[in-house]
Amino acid sequence: MADSFKIQYSGKVTPVEEVESADGGKIRIVHSNIDKVLGGSNEVNFSSTSSKVNYKDYTTTTSGVNLEDSTIFNDANLQLDFWYMGIREAAGSGIPDVNVGVSGVSAAFIELQGIGDFLIIPFKNNNFPGHAITLNSTSSSTLAKVDILIGEIE
């Protein structure tokens, strides 16, 4: 049995601009006004209880389903300290999307669109309630197969 569980994470963003060359071709370069690639990485420590780090392979629906629902984590008391979600593949005929709703916010809080799009939110000791987050796709043609990884610090 493990002594502890951790999640390592990293991310990188590159602001890009597209420039048309004299021959009409287009090239993409790092945005000239910003001129840098941004990113970082870190690690979150969890307890020695493996159940506090969970993974779910989930296919979205068109109705809002919260993370505590029986179809996702089946846990009526999720207290999130870390959340990763990424679109792995399409489950419909169109470009897959996932709208993320947050209780108290009337519009979709975050929208992921296309294979490979992802989010990483290290809440870190905030115990964000899992029932406050809902997921849905905008139509049956844009359903998505997603990977979800969560962690709860005891």
MITI-873149 format. One record per atom (N, C-alpha, C): residue in one letter; atom name; residue number from 1; x, y negated, z negated. Coordinates in Angstrom, 1 decimal. Each point is the difference from the previous one (the first is absolute). Example, Ala and Ser with C-alpha at 12.3 -4.5 7.8 and 13.67 -1.06 7.14 Angstrom:
2
REC   type   atom   seq     east    north       up
REC      a      N     1     13.2      5.7     -7.8
REC      a     CA     1     -0.9     -1.2      0.0
REC      a      C     1      0.9     -1.2      0.0
REC      s      N     2     -0.4     -1.1      0.7
REC      s     CA     2      0.9     -1.1      0.0
REC      s      C     2     -0.8     -1.1     -0.8
***
This chain:
154
REC   type   atom   seq     east    north       up
REC      m      N     1      0.8      1.2      0.0
REC      m     CA     1     -0.8     -1.2      0.0
REC      m      C     1      0.9     -1.2      0.0
REC      a      N     2     -0.5     -1.0      0.7
REC      a     CA     2      0.8     -1.3      0.1
REC      a      C     2      0.0     -0.8     -1.3
REC      d      N     3      1.0     -0.7     -0.2
REC      d     CA     3      0.1     -0.9     -1.2
REC      d      C     3     -0.8     -1.3      0.2
REC      s      N     4      0.0     -0.4      1.2
REC      s     CA     4     -0.8     -1.2      0.4
REC      s      C     4     -0.3     -0.1      1.5
REC      f      N     5     -0.9     -0.8      0.3
REC      f     CA     5     -0.4     -0.2      1.4
REC      f      C     5      0.2     -1.4      0.4
REC      k      N     6      0.5     -0.2      1.2
REC      k     CA     6      0.3     -1.4      0.5
REC      k      C     6     -0.6     -0.1      1.5
REC      i      N     7     -0.2     -1.2      0.4
REC      i     CA     7     -0.3     -0.3      1.4
REC      i      C     7      1.0     -1.0      0.5
REC      q      N     8      0.8      0.3      1.0
REC      q     CA     8      0.9     -0.9      0.6
REC      q      C     8     -0.8     -0.6      1.2
REC      y      N     9      0.1     -1.3      0.2
REC      y     CA     9     -0.6     -0.6      1.2
REC      y      C     9      0.8     -1.1      0.6
REC      s      N    10     -0.2     -0.3      1.2
REC      s     CA    10      0.7     -1.1      0.7
REC      s      C    10     -0.9     -0.5      1.1
REC      g      N    11      0.3     -1.2      0.5
REC      g     CA    11     -0.7     -0.6      1.1
REC      g      C    11      0.8     -1.0      0.7
REC      k      N    12     -0.3     -0.3      1.2
REC      k     CA    12      0.8     -1.0      0.8
REC      k      C    12     -1.0     -0.7      0.9
REC      v      N    13      0.2     -1.3      0.1
REC      v     CA    13     -0.8     -0.8      1.0
REC      v      C    13      1.0     -0.8      0.9
REC      t      N    14     -0.4     -0.1      1.2
REC      t     CA    14      0.8     -0.7      1.0
REC      t      C    14     -0.9     -1.0      0.7
REC      p      N    15      0.2     -1.3     -0.2
REC      p     CA    15     -0.8     -1.0      0.8
REC      p      C    15      0.6      0.0      1.4
REC      v      N    16     -0.9      0.1      1.0
REC      v     CA    16      0.5      0.2      1.4
REC      v      C    16     -0.6     -1.1      0.8
REC      e      N    17      0.7     -0.5      1.0
REC      e     CA    17     -0.5     -0.8      1.0
REC      e      C    17      0.3      0.6      1.4
REC      e      N    18     -0.9     -0.2      0.9
REC      e     CA    18      0.2      0.5      1.4
REC      e      C    18      0.4     -1.2      0.9
REC      v      N    19      1.0      0.1      0.8
REC      v     CA    19      0.5     -1.1      0.8
REC      v      C    19      0.0      0.5      1.5
REC      e      N    20     -0.5     -0.8      0.9
REC      e     CA    20      0.1      0.4      1.4
REC      e      C    20      1.3     -0.5      0.6
REC      s      N    21      0.6      0.9      0.7
REC      s     CA    21      1.3     -0.3      0.6
REC      s      C    21     -0.3     -0.7      1.4
REC      a      N    22      1.1     -0.5      0.6
REC      a     CA    22     -0.1     -0.7      1.3
REC      a      C    22     -0.6      0.9      1.1
REC      d      N    23      0.3      1.3     -0.1
REC      d     CA    23     -0.6      1.0      1.0
REC      d      C    23     -1.4      0.5     -0.3
REC      g      N    24     -0.6     -0.6     -1.0
REC      g     CA    24     -1.4      0.4     -0.4
REC      g      C    24     -0.1      1.1     -1.0
REC      g      N    25      1.1      0.6     -0.3
REC      g     CA    25      0.0      1.1     -1.0
REC      g      C    25     -0.2     -0.6     -1.4
REC      k      N    26     -0.3      0.8     -0.9
REC      k     CA    26     -0.2     -0.4     -1.4
REC      k      C    26      0.9      0.7     -0.9
REC      i      N    27      0.6     -0.7     -0.9
REC      i     CA    27      0.8      0.7     -1.0
REC      i      C    27     -0.5     -0.4     -1.4
REC      r      N    28      0.2      0.9     -0.9
REC      r     CA    28     -0.4     -0.3     -1.4
REC      r      C    28      1.2     -0.2     -0.9
REC      i      N    29      0.0     -1.0     -0.8
REC      i     CA    29      1.1     -0.3     -0.8
REC      i      C    29     -0.5     -0.4     -1.4
REC      v      N    30      0.9      0.1     -1.0
REC      v     CA    30     -0.3     -0.5     -1.3
REC      v      C    30     -0.4     -1.4      0.0
REC      h      N    31     -1.1     -0.4     -0.6
REC      h     CA    31     -0.6     -1.4      0.1
REC      h      C    31      1.1     -1.0     -0.3
REC      s      N    32      0.2     -0.9      0.9
REC      s     CA    32      1.1     -1.0     -0.1
REC      s      C    32     -0.1     -0.9     -1.1
REC      n      N    33     -1.2     -0.4     -0.5
REC      n     CA    33     -0.1     -0.9     -1.1
REC      n      C    33      0.2      0.7     -1.4
REC      i      N    34     -0.2      1.3      0.0
REC      i     CA    34      0.2      0.7     -1.3
REC      i      C    34      1.4      0.7      0.0
REC      d      N    35      0.3      0.6      1.1
REC      d     CA    35      1.4      0.6      0.3
REC      d      C    35      0.4      1.0     -1.1
REC      k      N    36     -0.9      0.8     -0.5
REC      k     CA    36      0.4      1.1     -0.9
REC      k      C    36     -1.0      1.1      0.0
REC      v      N    37      0.5      1.2     -0.4
REC      v     CA    37     -0.9      1.1     -0.2
REC      v      C    37     -0.1      0.1     -1.6
REC      l      N    38     -1.2      0.2     -0.4
REC      l     CA    38     -0.2      0.1     -1.5
REC      l      C    38     -0.4      1.4     -0.4
REC      g      N    39      0.3      0.3     -1.3
REC      g     CA    39     -0.3      1.3     -0.4
REC      g      C    39      0.5      0.3     -1.4
REC      g      N    40     -0.3      1.1     -0.5
REC      g     CA    40      0.5      0.4     -1.3
REC      g      C    40     -0.4      1.4     -0.4
REC      s      N    41      0.5      0.5     -1.1
REC      s     CA    41     -0.4      1.3     -0.5
REC      s      C    41      0.0      0.0     -1.5
REC      n      N    42     -0.6      1.0     -0.6
REC      n     CA    42      0.0      0.1     -1.4
REC      n      C    42     -0.5      1.4     -0.4
REC      e      N    43     -0.1      0.2     -1.3
REC      e     CA    43     -0.4      1.3     -0.5
REC      e      C    43     -0.9     -0.2     -1.2
REC      v      N    44     -1.1      0.7     -0.1
REC      v     CA    44     -0.9     -0.1     -1.1
REC      v      C    44      0.1      1.3     -0.8
REC      n      N    45      0.1     -0.1     -1.3
REC      n     CA    45      0.1      1.2     -0.9
REC      n      C    45     -1.3      0.3     -0.5
REC      f      N    46     -0.4      1.3      0.0
REC      f     CA    46     -1.2      0.5     -0.6
REC      f      C    46      0.3      1.0     -1.1
REC      s      N    47     -1.0      0.6     -0.6
REC      s     CA    47      0.3      0.8     -1.1
REC      s      C    47      0.5      1.4      0.4
REC      s      N    48      0.1      0.9     -0.9
REC      s     CA    48      0.3      1.4      0.3
REC      s      C    48     -1.2      0.8      0.4
REC      t      N    49     -1.1     -0.6      0.1
REC      t     CA    49     -1.3      0.7      0.4
REC      t      C    49     -0.1     -0.1      1.5
REC      s      N    50      0.1      1.1      0.7
REC      s     CA    50     -0.1      0.0      1.5
REC      s      C    50     -1.3     -0.5      0.5
REC      s      N    51     -1.1      0.1     -0.7
REC      s     CA    51     -1.3     -0.4      0.4
REC      s      C    51     -0.1     -1.5      0.1
REC      k      N    52      0.9     -0.8     -0.4
REC      k     CA    52      0.0     -1.4      0.0
REC      k      C    52      0.5     -0.6      1.4
REC      v      N    53      0.6      0.9      0.8
REC      v     CA    53      0.4     -0.3      1.4
REC      v      C    53     -0.8      0.9      0.9
REC      n      N    54     -0.9     -0.5      0.8
REC      n     CA    54     -0.9      0.8      0.8
REC      n      C    54      0.1     -0.4      1.5
REC      y      N    55     -0.2      1.0      0.8
REC      y     CA    55     -0.1     -0.2      1.5
REC      y      C    55     -1.3      0.5      0.5
REC      k      N    56     -0.6     -0.7      1.0
REC      k     CA    56     -1.2      0.4      0.7
REC      k      C    56      0.1     -0.2      1.5
REC      d      N    57     -0.4      1.0      0.7
REC      d     CA    57     -0.1      0.0      1.4
REC      d      C    57     -1.5     -0.3      0.2
REC      y      N    58     -0.4     -1.1      0.5
REC      y     CA    58     -1.4     -0.5      0.1
REC      y      C    58     -0.4     -0.5      1.3
REC      t      N    59     -1.2      0.4      0.5
REC      t     CA    59     -0.5     -0.6      1.2
REC      t      C    59     -1.1     -1.0     -0.3
REC      t      N    60      0.1     -1.2      0.5
REC      t     CA    60     -0.9     -1.0     -0.4
REC      t      C    60     -1.4      0.3      0.6
REC      t      N    61     -1.0     -0.8     -0.5
REC      t     CA    61     -1.4      0.1      0.5
REC      t      C    61     -0.4     -1.5      0.2
REC      t      N    62     -1.2     -0.2      0.5
REC      t     CA    62     -0.4     -1.4      0.3
REC      t      C    62     -0.6     -0.6     -1.2
REC      s      N    63     -0.3      0.8     -1.1
REC      s     CA    63     -0.5     -0.6     -1.2
REC      s      C    63      1.2     -0.2     -1.0
REC      g      N    64     -0.2     -1.0     -0.8
REC      g     CA    64      1.1     -0.3     -1.0
REC      g      C    64      0.0      1.1     -1.1
REC      v      N    65      1.2      0.6     -0.2
REC      v     CA    65      0.2      1.0     -1.0
REC      v      C    65      1.1     -0.4     -0.9
REC      n      N    66     -0.2      0.0     -1.3
REC      n     CA    66      1.1     -0.4     -0.9
REC      n      C    66      1.0      1.1     -0.3
REC      l      N    67      1.1     -0.4     -0.4
REC      l     CA    67      1.1      0.9     -0.3
REC      l      C    67     -0.3      1.1     -1.1
REC      e      N    68     -1.0     -0.3     -0.8
REC      e     CA    68     -0.4      0.9     -1.1
REC      e      C    68     -1.0      1.1      0.5
REC      d      N    69     -0.5     -0.2      1.2
REC      d     CA    69     -1.1      0.8      0.5
REC      d      C    69      0.5      1.5      0.1
REC      s      N    70     -0.9      0.9      0.0
REC      s     CA    70      0.3      1.4      0.0
REC      s      C    70      0.7      0.4      1.3
REC      t      N    71     -0.2     -0.7      1.1
REC      t     CA    71      0.6      0.3      1.3
REC      t      C    71      1.4     -0.5      0.1
REC      i      N    72      0.4     -0.9     -1.0
REC      i     CA    72      1.4     -0.5      0.1
REC      i      C    72      0.7      0.6     -1.2
REC      f      N    73      0.1     -0.6     -1.2
REC      f     CA    73      0.7      0.5     -1.1
REC      f      C    73     -0.8      0.7     -1.1
REC      n      N    74     -1.3     -0.2      0.1
REC      n     CA    74     -0.9      0.7     -0.9
REC      n      C    74      0.4     -0.2     -1.5
REC      d      N    75      0.2     -1.3     -0.4
REC      d     CA    75      0.4     -0.4     -1.3
REC      d      C    75     -0.7     -1.3     -0.4
REC      a      N    76     -0.9      0.1     -1.0
REC      a     CA    76     -0.8     -1.1     -0.3
REC      a      C    76      0.7     -1.1     -0.8
REC      n      N    77      1.3      0.2     -0.2
REC      n     CA    77      0.8     -1.0     -0.9
REC      n      C    77      1.4     -0.3      0.6
REC      l      N    78      0.1     -0.2      1.3
REC      l     CA    78      1.3     -0.3      0.5
REC      l      C    78      0.4     -1.4     -0.4
REC      q      N    79      1.3      0.0     -0.5
REC      q     CA    79      0.6     -1.3     -0.4
REC      q      C    79      1.3     -0.1      0.8
REC      l      N    80     -0.1     -0.7      1.2
REC      l     CA    80      1.1      0.0      0.9
REC      l      C    80      1.1     -0.9     -0.4
REC      d      N    81      1.2      0.5      0.1
REC      d     CA    81      1.2     -0.8     -0.2
REC      d      C    81      0.8      0.0      1.3
REC      f      N    82     -0.3      0.8      1.0
REC      f     CA    82      0.6      0.1      1.3
REC      f      C    82     -0.9      0.5      1.0
REC      w      N    83      0.0     -0.5      1.2
REC      w     CA    83     -0.9      0.5      1.0
REC      w      C    83      0.7     -0.2      1.4
REC      y      N    84      0.0      1.1      0.7
REC      y     CA    84      0.5      0.0      1.4
REC      y      C    84     -1.1      0.6      0.8
REC      m      N    85     -0.3     -0.5      1.2
REC      m     CA    85     -0.9      0.5      1.0
REC      m      C    85      0.5     -0.3      1.4
REC      g      N    86      0.0      1.0      0.8
REC      g     CA    86      0.4     -0.2      1.4
REC      g      C    86     -0.8      0.8      1.0
REC      i      N    87     -0.3     -0.5      1.1
REC      i     CA    87     -0.7      0.7      1.1
REC      i      C    87      0.9      0.9      0.7
REC      r      N    88     -0.3      1.3     -0.1
REC      r     CA    88      0.8      1.1      0.5
REC      r      C    88     -0.4      0.3      1.5
REC      e      N    89     -1.3      0.0      0.2
REC      e     CA    89     -0.5      0.3      1.4
REC      e      C    89     -1.5     -0.4      0.1
REC      a      N    90     -0.4      0.0      1.2
REC      a     CA    90     -1.4     -0.4      0.3
REC      a      C    90     -0.9      1.3     -0.3
REC      a      N    91     -1.2     -0.3     -0.5
REC      a     CA    91     -1.0      1.1     -0.2
REC      a      C    91     -1.2     -0.3      0.9
REC      g      N    92      0.0     -1.1      0.8
REC      g     CA    92     -1.0     -0.3      1.0
REC      g      C    92      0.7     -0.3      1.3
REC      s      N    93     -0.8     -0.5      1.0
REC      s     CA    93      0.5     -0.2      1.3
REC      s      C    93      0.7     -1.4      0.2
REC      g      N    94     -0.2     -0.9     -0.9
REC      g     CA    94      0.6     -1.3      0.1
REC      g      C    94      1.2     -0.2     -0.8
REC      i      N    95      0.4     -1.3     -0.1
REC      i     CA    95      1.2     -0.3     -0.9
REC      i      C    95     -0.5      0.1     -1.4
REC      p      N    96      0.7      0.8     -0.8
REC      p     CA    96     -0.5      0.2     -1.4
REC      p      C    96      0.2     -1.2     -0.9
REC      d      N    97     -1.0     -0.3     -0.9
REC      d     CA    97      0.1     -1.1     -0.9
REC      d      C    97     -0.5      0.4     -1.4
REC      v      N    98      0.5     -0.7     -1.0
REC      v     CA    98     -0.5      0.2     -1.3
REC      v      C    98     -0.2     -1.4     -0.6
REC      n      N    99     -1.2     -0.3     -0.5
REC      n     CA    99     -0.3     -1.2     -0.7
REC      n      C    99      0.1      0.3     -1.5
REC      v      N   100      0.7     -0.8     -0.7
REC      v     CA   100      0.2      0.2     -1.5
REC      v      C   100     -0.8     -1.1     -0.7
REC      g      N   101     -1.0      0.4     -0.7
REC      g     CA   101     -0.8     -0.9     -0.8
REC      g      C   101      0.4      0.0     -1.4
REC      v      N   102     -0.1     -1.2     -0.6
REC      v     CA   102      0.3     -0.1     -1.5
REC      v      C   102     -1.2     -0.6     -0.7
REC      s      N   103     -0.4      0.6     -1.0
REC      s     CA   103     -1.2     -0.5     -0.8
REC      s      C   103      0.2     -1.5     -0.3
REC      g      N   104     -1.1     -0.8      0.3
REC      g     CA   104      0.0     -1.4     -0.2
REC      g      C   104      0.5     -0.8      1.1
REC      v      N   105      0.4      0.6      1.1
REC      v     CA   105      0.4     -0.7      1.2
REC      v      C   105     -0.9      0.4      1.1
REC      s      N   106     -0.7     -0.9      0.6
REC      s     CA   106     -1.1      0.3      0.9
REC      s      C   106      0.4      0.5      1.4
REC      a      N   107      1.2     -0.4      0.5
REC      a     CA   107      0.5      0.5      1.3
REC      a      C   107      1.0      1.1     -0.3
REC      a      N   108      0.4      0.7      1.1
REC      a     CA   108      1.0      1.0     -0.1
REC      a      C   108      1.3     -0.7     -0.5
REC      f      N   109      0.6      0.6     -1.0
REC      f     CA   109      1.2     -0.6     -0.6
REC      f      C   109      1.2      0.2      0.9
REC      i      N   110      0.1      1.2      0.5
REC      i     CA   110      1.1      0.4      0.8
REC      i      C   110     -0.5      0.8      1.2
REC      e      N   111      0.5     -0.1      1.2
REC      e     CA   111     -0.3      0.9      1.0
REC      e      C   111      1.2      0.6      0.6
REC      l      N   112      0.1      1.3      0.1
REC      l     CA   112      1.0      0.7      0.7
REC      l      C   112     -0.5      0.3      1.3
REC      q      N   113      0.9     -0.1      1.1
REC      q     CA   113     -0.5      0.3      1.3
REC      q      C   113      1.1      0.7      0.8
REC      g      N   114     -0.3      1.2      0.5
REC      g     CA   114      1.0      0.7      0.9
REC      g      C   114      0.8      1.0     -0.8
REC      i      N   115      0.4      1.0      0.7
REC      i     CA   115      0.9      1.0     -0.6
REC      i      C   115      1.3     -0.6     -0.5
REC      g      N   116      0.4      0.3     -1.2
REC      g     CA   116      1.2     -0.5     -0.6
REC      g      C   116     -0.2     -1.2     -0.9
REC      d      N   117     -1.1     -0.7      0.1
REC      d     CA   117     -0.3     -1.1     -0.9
REC      d      C   117     -0.1      0.5     -1.4
REC      f      N   118      0.5     -0.8     -0.9
REC      f     CA   118      0.0      0.5     -1.4
REC      f      C   118      0.0     -1.2     -1.0
REC      l      N   119     -0.2      0.4     -1.3
REC      l     CA   119      0.1     -1.0     -1.0
REC      l      C   119      0.7      0.7     -1.2
REC      i      N   120      0.7     -0.8     -0.8
REC      i     CA   120      0.7      0.4     -1.2
REC      i      C   120     -0.4     -1.1     -1.0
REC      i      N   121     -0.6      0.4     -1.1
REC      i     CA   121     -0.3     -0.9     -1.1
REC      i      C   121      0.5      0.5     -1.3
REC      p      N   122      1.1     -0.5     -0.5
REC      p     CA   122      0.4      0.4     -1.3
REC      p      C   122     -0.7     -0.9     -1.1
REC      f      N   123     -1.0      0.5     -0.6
REC      f     CA   123     -0.8     -0.8     -1.0
REC      f      C   123      0.9     -0.1     -1.3
REC      k      N   124      0.8      0.9     -0.2
REC      k     CA   124      0.9      0.1     -1.2
REC      k      C   124     -0.6     -0.5     -1.3
REC      n      N   125     -0.5      1.0     -0.7
REC      n     CA   125     -0.5     -0.2     -1.4
REC      n      C   125     -1.3     -0.8      0.0
REC      n      N   126     -0.7     -0.1      1.1
REC      n     CA   126     -1.2     -0.8      0.0
REC      n      C   126     -1.2      0.9     -0.1
REC      n      N   127      0.1      1.3      0.1
REC      n     CA   127     -1.1      0.9     -0.1
REC      n      C   127     -1.2     -0.5      0.8
REC      f      N   128      0.2     -0.2      1.3
REC      f     CA   128     -1.1     -0.5      0.9
REC      f      C   128     -1.0      1.1      0.1
REC      p      N   129     -1.3     -0.3     -0.2
REC      p     CA   129     -1.0      1.1      0.1
REC      p      C   129     -0.3      0.6      1.4
REC      g      N   130      0.1      1.3      0.1
REC      g     CA   130     -0.2      0.6      1.3
REC      g      C   130     -1.4     -0.2      0.6
REC      h      N   131     -1.0     -0.1     -0.9
REC      h     CA   131     -1.4     -0.2      0.5
REC      h      C   131     -0.1     -1.4      0.7
REC      a      N   132      0.9     -0.9     -0.2
REC      a     CA   132     -0.1     -1.4      0.5
REC      a      C   132      0.5      0.0      1.5
REC      i      N   133      0.6      1.1      0.5
REC      i     CA   133      0.5      0.0      1.3
REC      i      C   133     -0.9      0.9      0.9
REC      t      N   134     -0.5     -0.5      1.1
REC      t     CA   134     -0.8      0.9      0.9
REC      t      C   134      0.7      0.0      1.4
REC      l      N   135     -0.2      1.1      0.7
REC      l     CA   135      0.6      0.2      1.3
REC      l      C   135     -1.1      0.3      1.0
REC      n      N   136      0.1     -0.5      1.2
REC      n     CA   136     -0.9      0.4      1.1
REC      n      C   136      0.6     -0.4      1.3
REC      s      N   137     -0.5      0.6      1.1
REC      s     CA   137      0.4     -0.4      1.3
REC      s      C   137     -1.2     -0.7      0.6
REC      t      N   138      0.3     -0.8      1.0
REC      t     CA   138     -1.1     -0.9      0.6
REC      t      C   138     -1.0      0.7      0.8
REC      s      N   139      0.4      1.2      0.6
REC      s     CA   139     -1.0      0.7      0.8
REC      s      C   139      0.4      1.5      0.1
REC      s      N   140     -0.8      0.8      0.5
REC      s     CA   140      0.3      1.4      0.1
REC      s      C   140      1.1      0.3      1.0
REC      s      N   141      0.3     -0.9      0.9
REC      s     CA   141      1.1      0.2      0.9
REC      s      C   141      1.3     -0.5     -0.5
REC      t      N   142      0.0     -0.7     -1.2
REC      t     CA   142      1.3     -0.5     -0.5
REC      t      C   142      0.3      0.7     -1.3
REC      l      N   143     -0.6      1.2     -0.3
REC      l     CA   143      0.4      0.7     -1.2
REC      l      C   143      1.5      0.3      0.0
REC      a      N   144      0.5      0.1     -1.2
REC      a     CA   144      1.5      0.2     -0.2
REC      a      C   144      0.3      1.1     -0.9
REC      k      N   145      1.0      0.7      0.3
REC      k     CA   145      0.6      1.0     -1.0
REC      k      C   145      1.1     -0.8     -0.7
REC      v      N   146     -0.1     -0.1     -1.3
REC      v     CA   146      1.0     -0.7     -0.8
REC      v      C   146      0.7      0.8     -1.1
REC      d      N   147      1.2     -0.4     -0.3
REC      d     CA   147      0.7      0.6     -1.1
REC      d      C   147     -0.1     -1.1     -1.2
REC      i      N   148     -0.4      0.5     -1.1
REC      i     CA   148     -0.1     -0.9     -1.2
REC      i      C   148      0.8      0.6     -1.1
REC      l      N   149      0.8     -0.8     -0.6
REC      l     CA   149      0.9      0.4     -1.2
REC      l      C   149     -0.3     -1.1     -1.1
REC      i      N   150     -0.3      0.5     -1.1
REC      i     CA   150     -0.3     -0.9     -1.2
REC      i      C   150      0.9      0.5     -1.2
REC      g      N   151      0.2     -0.9     -0.9
REC      g     CA   151      0.7      0.3     -1.2
REC      g      C   151     -0.6     -0.8     -1.1
REC      e      N   152     -0.1      0.7     -1.2
REC      e     CA   152     -0.5     -0.6     -1.2
REC      e      C   152      1.1      0.1     -1.1
REC      i      N   153      0.3     -1.1     -0.6
REC      i     CA   153      1.0      0.0     -1.1
REC      i      C   153     -0.8      0.3     -1.3
REC      e      N   154      0.5      0.9     -0.8
REC      e     CA   154     -0.7      0.3     -1.2
REC      e      C   154      0.4     -1.0     -1.1
***
